[in-house]
C-alpha cells in the first residue's frame, strides 16, 4: 500500500468524527431539517381536517360559487368601473366612464350640447361629423362609431316615398330624431339632416359603451362587454330603450335623448351601405357608410370598408 494512502474504512471513520465535532464543517453539505412525521390522531383528539372529535376519512368539501353568481359579480365590477369596457382594441374613451355633467377639464368640449346648426348640413357631410359624438339617455352614454348617410333622391332613403305618417320626421328640421321599426323587431335611430323639408337623415349603425353598461346589458338581454353588444342599428336602439315615440325629438336640447360633442376620430373608414339591395345600382355601390378606424365596435361586413 503506497505511503499516504488511507483505506476507505479509515476515511469513513474520519468523516464521522468530523461530523460529530463540527456538523457545519465548510467541506460538508448542510443537513436539511427533517419533515415532521405525521401520526394518526389519538382517540378523543381532534384532527385539523375534522370538526368533531372522531377522525374522518372523508376529505373536506369547499363551496364553489355558481357560474351565475360569478357573472353577476363580474357585471357589478364592470358597471362600477373596476373593469371598464373590455372590448379588444376599444378606444380609450369607450373604456372610461364619463362623469356627469360629461365635461372634462382636459377636453372641455366633451359633453357640450351641439347646436342645431351642426345638423343642418347635407347628410353626406353630417355622417362623418357624427363619428365620435356621444348619445346620451339618462345614465346610458354611447360613442357613435359607425353611420350611414341617406340623401334626397336616394333610392335607399325613406324620403323616396314622400311625406307619410311614418316618414314625416325625415322631412323635419335637422337635429331631430327619426326612429322607425324595422322588420317589426328593431328600433332604428336616425339623426335628421339638412333643412326642414329636404328629407335626409343619418342612420346610427354602431356605438361603443361609455357609461351605463349594466343598463345596456339589461336592455339588450346580454351579459357581455364585447362589440356584439352594440354592433348594429337595432342593438343601439334597444340599448337606448327607444320606441317610435322618440321620432321628432330634438337631439340638441337638454333632457331625454341628446347628441353631445366628443373628440373627432383620427382616421375614418368608408364603404357601401348595408342591406339596400333594393336600391338602384349606383346607390348600392355609393360609399356612404362611415366608421371609426381601429375600433372593433362596428357591424358586419367589415371587409367592405376602406380608409377614407
C-alpha positions in Angstrom: 0.0 0.0 0.0 1.6 3.3 -1.0 2.6 5.9 1.6 -0.1 8.4 2.4 -2.9 6.2 1.1 -5.9 5.8 3.5 -8.2 2.9 3.3 -12.0 3.6 2.7 -12.8 2.4 6.2 -10.3 4.9 7.7 -11.8 7.7 5.6 -15.3 6.9 6.7 -14.3 6.9 10.3 -12.6 10.3 9.8 -15.7 11.8 8.3 -17.9 10.5 11.1 -15.6 12.1 13.7 -15.6 15.4 11.8 -19.4 15.4 11.6 -19.7 14.6 15.3 -17.5 17.5 16.2 -18.4 20.1 13.6 -21.7 19.3 11.9 -21.4 22.6 9.9 -17.9 21.9 8.5 -17.4 24.0 5.4 -16.5 21.0 3.3 -19.6 19.2 4.2 -23.1 19.9 2.9 -25.6 21.3 5.3 -28.3 18.9 6.5 -31.8 19.9 5.7 -34.3 19.8 8.6 -36.3 16.7 8.6 -40.1 17.0 7.8 -42.2 16.3 10.9 -43.6 12.9 10.9 -47.4 12.8 10.7 -49.2 10.5 13.1 -52.9 9.5 13.2 -55.0 11.4 15.7 -55.4 9.6 19.0 -58.8 8.6 20.4 -60.6 11.7 21.6 -58.1 14.1 19.8 -59.5 16.4 17.1 -57.9 16.3 13.7 -57.2 19.6 11.8 -59.4 18.4 8.9 -62.4 17.4 11.1 -64.9 19.3 13.1 -65.7 16.7 15.7 -63.6 14.5 18.0 -63.9 11.5 15.7 -61.3 11.3 12.9 -62.9 11.4 9.4 -61.8 9.7 6.3 -63.9 11.9 4.0 -62.0 14.9 2.5 -63.4 18.4 3.3 -65.8 19.9 0.8 -65.4 23.5 -0.3 -68.3 25.6 -1.5 -67.9 26.9 -5.0 -69.6 29.9 -6.5 -72.1 29.2 -9.2 -71.4 30.4 -12.7 -74.4 32.7 -12.4 -73.1 34.3 -9.2 -69.7 34.8 -10.8 -71.3 36.5 -13.8 -73.3 38.8 -11.5 -70.2 39.8 -9.6 -68.3 40.4 -12.9 -71.2 42.6 -14.2 -71.1 44.7 -10.9 -67.4 45.2 -11.3 -67.8 46.3 -14.9 -70.7 48.7 -14.0 -68.8 50.2 -11.1 -65.6 50.9 -13.1 -63.4 48.2 -11.6 -63.0 46.6 -15.0 -64.1 49.1 -17.7 -65.4 48.2 -21.0 -63.1 45.4 -22.1 -63.7 45.1 -25.9 -60.4 44.2 -27.6 -58.9 47.3 -29.1 -61.7 49.6 -27.9 -60.8 53.2 -27.7 -59.8 54.9 -24.5 -63.0 56.9 -24.4 -65.0 53.7 -24.7 -63.1 52.2 -21.7 -63.7 55.1 -19.3 -67.0 56.3 -17.9 -67.6 60.0 -18.4 -68.9 61.5 -15.2 -71.8 64.0 -15.1 -72.0 66.7 -16.3 -69.9 65.0 -19.0 -67.4 67.8 -19.2 -63.7 67.2 -18.8 -61.1 69.8 -17.8 -58.6 68.3 -20.2 -61.1 68.2 -23.1 -63.7 70.9 -22.2 -65.6 70.3 -25.5 -66.7 66.8 -24.5 -70.3 66.6 -23.4 -71.4 70.0 -24.6 -74.7 70.1 -26.4 -74.3 70.6 -30.2 -76.2 73.5 -31.7 -79.0 72.8 -34.2 -76.9 74.4 -36.9 -74.4 71.5 -36.6 -77.1 69.1 -38.1 -78.4 71.4 -40.8 -76.0 70.3 -43.5 -76.1 67.7 -46.2 -76.4 64.1 -44.8 -73.2 63.2 -46.6 -71.4 65.9 -44.7 -73.1 65.2 -41.4 -72.5 61.5 -41.3 -68.7 61.5 -40.8 -69.0 64.5 -38.4 -71.2 62.4 -36.1 -68.4 59.9 -35.6 -67.0 60.2 -32.1 -70.0 62.2 -30.8 -72.0 61.0 -27.8 -75.5 59.7 -27.5 -77.0 60.1 -24.0 -80.2 59.0 -22.5 -80.2 59.1 -18.7 -77.3 57.1 -17.4 -76.5 55.5 -20.7 -73.8 57.2 -22.8 -72.7 55.7 -26.2 -70.0 56.9 -28.5 -71.0 56.8 -32.2 -68.6 54.6 -34.1 -70.5 53.8 -37.4 -73.1 55.7 -39.5 -74.8 55.7 -42.9 -75.9 58.7 -44.9 -79.3 58.8 -46.7 -79.9 61.8 -49.0 -82.7 63.3 -51.1 -83.4 61.5 -54.4 -81.7 58.5 -52.9 -83.4 55.2 -53.9 -82.5 53.7 -50.5 -83.8 56.7 -48.4 -87.2 56.5 -46.7 -87.8 60.0 -48.1 -88.3 58.5 -51.6 -91.9 57.6 -50.5 -92.7 61.3 -49.8 -94.2 62.6 -46.6 -96.3 59.9 -44.9 -97.2 59.3 -41.3 -94.1 57.2 -40.9 -91.6 59.3 -42.9 -92.7 62.7 -41.8 -89.9 63.1 -39.3 -87.3 62.7 -42.1 -88.6 65.9 -43.6 -88.5 67.7 -40.3 -85.8 70.1 -39.0 -82.2 69.0 -38.9 -81.1 67.7 -35.5 -84.3 65.8 -34.7 -84.6 62.1 -34.2 -86.3 59.7 -36.7 -87.0 56.3 -35.1 -88.7 53.6 -37.2 -89.5 49.9 -36.6 -87.6 47.5 -38.9 -89.0 44.0 -39.6 -91.3 44.5 -36.7 -88.4 44.0 -34.3 -85.7 46.6 -34.3 -85.9 50.3 -33.4 -83.6 52.2 -35.8 -82.3 55.6 -34.7 -81.6 58.2 -37.4 -80.4 61.8 -37.0 -82.4 64.1 -39.4 -80.0 66.1 -41.6 -80.3 69.3 -43.6 -83.0 71.9 -43.6 -86.7 71.3 -43.0 -88.5 69.8 -46.0 -85.4 68.2 -47.6 -85.9 64.6 -46.5 -82.4 63.3 -45.4 -81.0 61.5 -42.4 -78.1 59.6 -40.9 -78.6 56.1 -39.6 -76.6 55.3 -36.4 -75.3 51.8 -37.2 -73.0 51.1 -34.2 -71.7 52.5 -31.0 -69.3 51.8 -28.1 -70.4 52.0 -24.5 -69.1 54.8 -22.4 -71.3 54.5 -19.2 -74.4 52.7 -18.0 -73.1 49.3 -19.1 -75.3 47.4 -16.7 -78.4 49.1 -18.0 -77.3 48.4 -21.6 -76.8 44.7 -20.8 -80.3 44.5 -19.2 -82.0 46.1 -22.1 -80.1 44.0 -24.6 -80.5 40.8 -22.6 -76.8 40.0 -22.9 -74.3 39.8 -20.1 -71.3 40.7 -22.3 -68.9 43.7 -22.8 -67.8 42.7 -26.3 -68.7 44.6 -29.5 -71.6 42.3 -30.3 -73.4 44.2 -27.6 -73.8 47.4 -29.8 -72.6 46.4 -33.3 -75.8 47.0 -35.3 -78.5 49.7 -35.6 -81.2 47.6 -33.9 -78.9 47.0 -30.9 -78.2 50.7 -30.5 -82.0 51.4 -30.4 -82.5 48.7 -27.9 -79.6 49.8 -25.7 -81.1 53.3 -25.5 -84.6 51.9 -24.8 -86.1 53.7 -27.8 -89.6 53.5 -29.3 -91.1 55.3 -32.3 -92.4 57.8 -29.8 -88.9 59.4 -29.9 -89.4 60.4 -33.5 -89.3 64.2 -33.9 -87.5 64.6 -30.6 -84.9 67.4 -30.8 -81.4 66.0 -30.1 -79.9 69.3 -29.3 -81.9 70.2 -26.2 -81.1 69.0 -22.6 -83.0 66.0 -21.2 -84.4 62.9 -22.8 -82.2 61.8 -25.8 -79.2 64.0 -26.7 -76.3 64.2 -29.1 -73.3 65.6 -27.3 -69.9 66.8 -28.5 -66.9 64.4 -28.4 -63.4 64.0 -29.8 -63.1 63.6 -33.6 -61.6 60.3 -34.7 -58.1 60.4 -36.2 -59.0 58.1 -39.2 -62.2 57.2 -40.9 -63.2 54.2 -43.0 -65.7 54.4 -45.8 -67.7 51.8 -47.8 -71.1 50.9 -49.3 -74.2 50.9 -47.1 -75.6 47.6 -45.8 -78.9 45.9 -46.7 -80.1 48.1 -49.5 -80.1 45.6 -52.3 -83.5 47.0 -53.4 -81.9 50.4 -54.4 -80.5 51.4 -57.7 -77.0 50.1 -58.6 -75.3 53.5 -58.2 -76.8 53.9 -54.8 -76.0 50.4 -53.7 -72.3 51.0 -54.5 -72.2 54.5 -53.2 -69.5 54.8 -50.4 -71.9 56.5 -47.9 -71.1 54.3 -44.9 -68.6 55.7 -42.4 -66.8 54.1 -39.4 -64.0 55.0 -37.0 -60.8 53.2 -38.0 -59.1 51.0 -35.4 -62.2 50.2 -33.3 -63.9 46.8 -33.1 -67.2 48.4 -32.3 -68.6 48.3 -35.8 -71.0 46.0 -37.6 -70.5 43.4 -40.3 -69.5 43.3 -43.1 -66.1 44.9 -42.2 -64.3 43.8 -45.3 -66.1 46.3 -47.5 -64.7 49.3 -45.5 -61.6 51.1 -46.8 -59.5 54.1 -45.5 -61.0 57.4 -46.4 
